[in-house]
Structure formats: C-alpha cells, structure tokens
Amino acid sequence: MNHQLVGNLKEGSATLYDISKSFVDRGKALRIVSFYETDKLKGTNMLVSTEHSIPSDRPISLCD
C-alpha cells in the first residue's frame, strides 16, 4: 500500500487543498455535468448517487 498516497487523500490534506485551489482557474473553461442513477445497484438494493447527492444546479438522470 502506498502510505504517502493514502495520506495525501485524507480529509484536510495540503495536497488536496492545493489541487482544489488550482482547479478554480483551470476549471473556468470547463462545462461540468453531473449524473445520477434511477436504478438500484444490482445486489445491494441501493442507489450509488441520487438527484440530491450531486453538486449541480441541473442534475441529469442516466435514463434521460
């Protein structure tokens, strides 16, 4: 296991902060689209993502 990578992915890490901060400028020209599921994951009886679990003003169903 790569312990440095795991540490970099922990909540509050400086690495994730730097990535998030640099994305503000890099992401300005991107059109980001979020999708959610309407069918439950086979074998779990759960939805992995729902309309309310994604950060989007206009979520798109995978069935649309």
Secondary structure, DSSP 8 states (H G I E B T S, - for coil): --HHHHHHTSTT-HHHHHHHHHHHHHGGG-----EE-SS-BTTTTB-SS-TTSS--SS-EETT-
